[in-house]
Amino acid sequence: MSTQLILTRKENRIGFITLNRPEAMNTFTPDFAQQLDDALWAMENDAEVMVVIINANGKNFCTGISLDQFNNKSHSEYRDFLYAIDAFYHTMAKMKKITIAAVQGYTLANGAGLAFASDLTIAAESTTFGTTAINVGLICLGPAAPMSKVIGRKKLIEMVLTGEMISAAEAENLGLINKVVPDGEQEAAALQMAEKLVKKSPIALRIGKEGLNRLFDDSYDQKLNMMDDLFATICAGEEAEEGVAAFLERRKPCWLNK
């Protein structure tokens, strides 16, 4: 893959992963997802890295899966596609390194999922979060997996099933993110947090993260796969095709109710 959709660097025991598809709001494609997952594993396996910061080039952090990917696939093809797209959720759950997301602009669908799956998340004040896929006949079941570890069932259902967007302040109040900072300061704030962490004992950080993760359900991977199986069922249906087409054609969808 010649195009660098994901950029990486490391400095002072901090690794940086930058989403680099700003012209398309950093949306996910198979190549983008593969490069992201490869970058995460590279940071995880790099002995010089203790903390990983995930940020994005452009006005928006990430607005989910590129809608041009939802076309003419069978259920099994969608299942394989979604397993590959959502590999980062599994990887981040397995990582021993601390991950910090620094987000801005629209942070939606899988972009919101990436922010919420990170261990720590810092958002610019004007950031907008949302699990918005239902608005085009799809559903944000992948992002729901990390969200379910943080917020209550009723708010989770409301966010996923209405697709309504929330502010950074509300996301902080819900516990989905750690801190809201003035616009343009999110990366500096993430770096400041990372610099605090790299001064700690590496072993204490690793064991501490492992122990805290064990407080949650051990069947996280199984739940994620089940979410993608259900999502594949929606993707292969006529209503998903209509919802995506309506969005791209800037018209209201005509739900078929089949």
C-alpha positions as CSV (number, residue, x, y, z in Angstrom):
1,M,0.0,0.0,0.0
2,S,1.7,3.2,-1.2
3,T,-0.6,5.8,0.2
4,Q,0.1,6.6,3.9
5,L,-3.4,6.7,5.3
6,I,-1.9,6.4,8.8
7,L,1.2,8.2,9.9
8,T,3.4,7.1,12.8
9,R,6.3,8.5,14.7
10,K,7.7,8.1,18.2
11,E,9.5,10.5,20.6
12,N,10.5,10.3,24.2
13,R,8.8,6.9,24.8
14,I,5.5,8.3,23.2
15,G,4.2,6.8,20.0
16,F,2.0,8.9,17.7
17,I,-0.6,7.5,15.3
18,T,-2.2,10.1,13.0
19,L,-5.2,9.4,10.9
20,N,-4.3,10.9,7.5
21,R,-7.3,10.9,5.2
22,P,-8.5,14.4,5.9
23,E,-10.0,15.0,2.5
24,A,-12.5,12.2,3.3
25,M,-13.0,13.2,7.0
26,N,-10.7,10.3,7.9
27,T,-13.3,7.7,7.0
28,F,-12.5,4.0,7.2
29,T,-11.8,1.9,4.1
30,P,-10.2,-1.5,4.2
31,D,-6.7,-0.1,3.5
32,F,-7.2,2.6,6.2
33,A,-8.4,0.0,8.7
34,Q,-5.5,-2.3,7.9
35,Q,-2.9,0.5,8.3
36,L,-4.5,1.6,11.6
37,D,-4.4,-1.9,13.0
38,D,-0.8,-2.5,11.8
39,A,0.2,0.8,13.4
40,L,-1.4,-0.1,16.7
41,W,0.4,-3.5,16.8
42,A,3.7,-1.9,15.8
43,M,3.4,0.5,18.8
44,E,2.4,-2.4,21.1
45,N,5.4,-4.4,20.1
46,D,7.9,-1.5,20.3
47,A,9.8,-1.7,23.5
48,E,10.7,2.0,23.4
49,V,7.0,3.1,23.4
50,M,5.1,3.3,26.7
51,V,2.1,5.5,25.7
52,V,0.4,5.9,22.3
53,I,-1.4,9.1,21.2
54,I,-4.0,8.8,18.4
55,N,-4.8,12.0,16.6
56,A,-6.0,13.1,13.2
57,N,-5.1,15.5,10.4
58,G,-7.8,17.9,9.2
59,K,-10.8,19.6,10.8
60,N,-12.4,16.3,11.8
61,F,-11.2,13.3,13.7
62,C,-13.1,10.6,11.9
63,T,-16.7,10.2,10.7
64,G,-16.9,6.4,10.5
65,I,-16.8,4.0,7.6
66,S,-16.8,5.5,4.2
67,L,-20.4,5.1,2.8
68,D,-19.1,4.1,-0.7
69,Q,-18.1,0.8,0.9
70,F,-21.7,-0.2,1.4
71,N,-22.7,-1.7,-1.9
72,N,-23.3,-5.0,-3.6
73,K,-22.0,-7.3,-0.9
74,S,-23.6,-10.6,0.4
75,H,-24.1,-11.1,4.1
76,S,-20.9,-13.2,4.4
77,E,-18.9,-10.6,2.4
78,Y,-20.2,-7.9,4.8
79,R,-19.3,-10.0,7.8
80,D,-15.7,-10.4,6.5
81,F,-15.5,-6.7,5.6
82,L,-16.7,-5.6,9.1
83,Y,-14.4,-8.0,10.9
84,A,-11.5,-6.4,9.1
85,I,-12.8,-2.8,9.5
86,D,-13.4,-3.3,13.2
87,A,-10.1,-5.2,14.0
88,F,-8.8,-2.1,15.8
89,Y,-11.4,-2.6,18.6
90,H,-10.0,-6.1,19.3
91,T,-6.4,-4.8,19.1
92,M,-7.0,-1.9,21.5
93,A,-8.6,-4.2,24.0
94,K,-5.6,-6.4,23.9
95,M,-2.9,-3.7,24.0
96,K,-0.8,-3.4,27.1
97,K,0.3,0.1,26.2
98,I,-1.8,3.1,27.3
99,T,-3.7,4.8,24.4
100,I,-4.8,8.4,24.4
101,A,-7.1,9.8,21.7
102,A,-6.9,13.6,20.9
103,V,-10.0,14.4,18.9
104,Q,-11.6,17.4,17.2
105,G,-14.5,18.2,14.9
106,Y,-16.9,15.5,13.9
107,T,-16.1,12.3,15.7
108,L,-18.8,9.9,14.6
109,A,-19.7,6.3,14.2
110,N,-16.4,4.3,14.1
111,G,-14.6,7.5,14.7
112,A,-16.5,7.9,18.0
113,G,-15.8,4.2,18.6
114,L,-12.1,4.8,18.2
115,A,-12.2,7.7,20.6
116,F,-14.3,5.7,23.2
117,A,-12.1,2.6,22.8
118,S,-9.0,4.5,23.7
119,D,-7.9,4.3,27.4
120,L,-8.1,8.1,27.7
121,T,-9.7,10.7,25.5
122,I,-9.2,14.4,25.3
123,A,-11.6,16.5,23.0
124,A,-11.5,20.0,21.6
125,E,-14.4,22.0,23.0
126,S,-16.3,22.1,19.6
127,T,-16.0,18.3,19.0
128,T,-19.3,16.6,18.1
129,F,-19.7,13.0,18.9
130,G,-22.4,10.6,17.6
131,T,-23.3,7.0,16.8
132,T,-25.1,8.2,13.6
133,A,-25.2,5.2,11.3
134,I,-28.9,4.6,11.9
135,N,-29.6,7.9,10.1
136,V,-28.6,6.1,6.8
137,G,-30.2,2.8,7.5
138,L,-27.2,1.2,9.2
139,I,-26.4,0.9,12.9
140,C,-23.4,1.6,15.2
141,L,-23.0,-1.7,16.8
142,G,-19.2,-1.7,16.7
143,P,-18.9,1.6,18.7
144,A,-21.6,0.3,21.1
145,A,-19.1,-2.3,22.4
146,P,-16.7,0.1,24.0
147,M,-19.5,2.4,25.0
148,S,-21.2,-0.4,26.9
149,K,-18.2,-0.6,29.2
150,V,-18.6,3.1,30.1
151,I,-22.3,4.3,30.1
152,G,-25.6,2.8,31.2
153,R,-27.9,0.7,29.1
154,K,-30.6,3.4,28.6
155,K,-28.2,6.1,27.4
156,L,-26.5,3.6,25.2
157,I,-29.8,2.6,23.6
158,E,-30.8,6.2,23.1
159,M,-27.5,7.2,21.4
160,V,-27.3,4.2,19.1
161,L,-31.0,4.1,18.1
162,T,-31.6,7.8,17.7
163,G,-28.3,8.7,16.1
164,E,-28.4,12.1,17.8
165,M,-25.1,13.9,18.2
166,I,-23.8,15.2,21.5
167,S,-21.3,17.9,22.5
168,A,-17.9,17.3,24.0
169,A,-19.2,18.6,27.3
170,E,-22.0,16.0,27.4
171,A,-19.6,13.3,26.4
172,E,-17.5,14.3,29.3
173,N,-20.5,14.3,31.7
174,L,-21.4,10.8,30.5
175,G,-17.8,9.5,31.2
176,L,-17.2,8.8,27.5
177,I,-14.2,11.1,27.5
178,N,-11.8,12.4,30.1
179,K,-11.3,16.1,29.4
180,V,-12.5,19.0,27.2
181,V,-10.0,21.7,26.3
182,P,-10.2,24.8,24.1
183,D,-10.1,24.2,20.4
184,G,-6.6,23.5,19.1
185,E,-5.3,22.5,22.4
186,Q,-6.3,18.8,22.4
187,E,-3.0,17.5,21.1
188,A,-1.0,19.5,23.6
189,A,-3.2,18.3,26.4
190,A,-2.8,14.7,25.2
191,L,0.9,15.1,25.1
192,Q,1.0,16.5,28.6
193,M,-0.9,13.5,29.9
194,A,1.3,11.1,28.0
195,E,4.4,12.8,29.5
196,K,3.0,12.3,33.0
197,L,2.4,8.6,32.3
198,V,5.9,7.9,30.8
199,K,7.4,8.9,34.1
200,K,5.6,6.1,35.9
201,S,6.9,2.5,36.3
202,P,6.3,0.7,33.0
203,I,5.5,-2.5,34.8
204,A,3.0,-0.8,37.1
205,L,1.3,0.8,34.1
206,R,1.1,-2.5,32.2
207,I,-0.2,-4.6,35.2
208,G,-2.5,-1.8,36.2
209,K,-4.1,-1.6,32.8
210,E,-4.4,-5.4,32.7
211,G,-6.0,-5.5,36.1
212,L,-8.5,-2.7,35.4
213,N,-9.4,-4.4,32.1
214,R,-10.2,-7.6,34.0
215,L,-12.8,-5.8,36.0
216,F,-14.9,-5.8,32.8
217,D,-16.5,-8.7,31.0
218,D,-14.0,-11.1,29.6
219,S,-16.3,-11.9,26.6
220,Y,-15.6,-8.5,25.0
221,D,-14.2,-10.1,21.8
222,Q,-17.2,-12.4,21.4
223,K,-19.6,-9.5,21.9
224,L,-17.8,-7.4,19.3
225,N,-18.0,-10.2,16.8
226,M,-21.7,-10.7,17.5
227,M,-22.3,-7.0,16.9
228,D,-20.5,-7.2,13.5
229,D,-22.6,-10.3,12.6
230,L,-25.8,-8.4,13.2
231,F,-24.5,-5.3,11.4
232,A,-23.7,-7.5,8.4
233,T,-27.3,-8.6,8.3
234,I,-28.4,-5.0,8.1
235,C,-25.8,-4.1,5.5
236,A,-26.9,-6.8,3.1
237,G,-30.5,-5.6,3.2
238,E,-32.4,-3.3,0.8
239,E,-33.1,-0.7,3.5
240,A,-29.4,-0.1,4.1
241,E,-28.9,0.4,0.3
242,E,-31.7,2.9,0.3
243,G,-30.4,4.8,3.3
244,V,-26.9,5.1,2.0
245,A,-28.2,6.1,-1.5
246,A,-30.5,8.7,0.0
247,F,-27.7,10.3,2.0
248,L,-25.4,10.4,-1.0
249,E,-28.2,11.9,-3.2
250,R,-29.1,14.4,-0.4
251,R,-32.7,13.3,-0.1
252,K,-34.9,11.7,2.5
253,P,-34.9,7.9,2.6
254,C,-37.9,5.9,1.6
255,W,-37.9,3.0,4.1
256,L,-39.1,-0.3,2.5
257,N,-40.1,-1.9,5.8
258,K,-39.1,-5.4,4.7
